[in-house]
Amino acid sequence: MIRIELGPEGLGRARLAVSPLMVAANLLHALVYDPRSVEVAWRARAREALREHGLELLAVLGGGGPYGYAPDFVRPVPLTFDPTLDAELHQVATTPAERVRYEVTGALGGRSWDPLRVDPGARLLQETLRQGEDRLARRAADQLDKFWREVLARQWPRLEADLYGDVEARGTTLARHGAIGTFDRLGPSLYWRDGGLELPFISPTRERKIDADTVVFVPSPFTRRVSICADEFGEAPAPRVPVIIYPASIGASASLTGELIGDTRSRILAELGRPSTTGEVARRLHLSPSTVSYHLQILHRAGLLQRTRHSLEVRYQRR
């Protein structure tokens, strides 16, 4: 369990924010740890952007390792209610060197990767860190900028409007139930108890207490559970304000499959709830086998399909 000690004054200073970079980072994290929570079109667009634009460092920083931790400096604390993308990218690019080293070293020290096992992601982080913390921070900001513009920019006006709608709904809850009642309703695993916020952590036997003057709550369309960005190991240089990401309650994660990957591929994906051959899909959709084959290859490369061979047949199914 993680417990954030706030007290009545800290609770009074708690605020909400809408953050473009927090949404991007949350999407990256969900791709690794909970891909089924991300609508297939978003997964396709995000994975294509990471692959086509060589955003390997961002994929590692945003997704983290198999033990769950991703360095938090790519998720800057929102300084205002609705910071601009450029303002948040500047925060990432100018992250103090000691903060970058602290978080990356923590990830490499076992919080993300087994220190006894060489992992490609860990190796990339080590190599980049050797080139200097400032360079690593600037590269992270550049790659976040590219990812955001390729994946989220076109849909951001709608996403942002939905996130504003979520915050407005929380204001109504605040008026009816007060601050504690509002925060208790942000997710099934977040509770206010005896002057602090509590939420479960990976290890049910480990408890971590964080003393904080305030906390920032950020809605996201790409999560199904409450999560936290905060100092959780050792003595951090200039400890950051805890940020709690919670599932947006308004329709910010509505289906975008047809818009993002096209009607034909959307129809093919819909048909692949069970393993099927190219010919079977073609017959059901009244398309030529060559057309279906072309789209199946693209969907498979995007990581949206699994492919298995049975005797002389190749069958595809949604992941």
Secondary structure, DSSP 8 states (H G I E B T S, - for coil): -EEEE-HHHHHHH-EE---HHHHHHHHHHHHHH-GGGS-HHHHHHHHHHHHHTT-HHHHHHHH--TTS---GGGS---SSSS--HHHHHHHHHT--HHHHHHHHHHIIIIISS-TTS--HHHHHHHHHHHT-HHHHHHHHHHHHHHHIIIIIGGGHHHHHHHHHHHHHHHHHHHHHHHHHHHHHTS-TT-EEETTEEEE--S-TT--EEEE-S--EEEEESS-SS-EEES--SS--SS----EEEEE-SSSTT---HHHHH-HHHHHHHHHTTS-B-HHHHHHHHT--HHHHHHHHHHHHHTT-EEEEEETTEEEEEE-
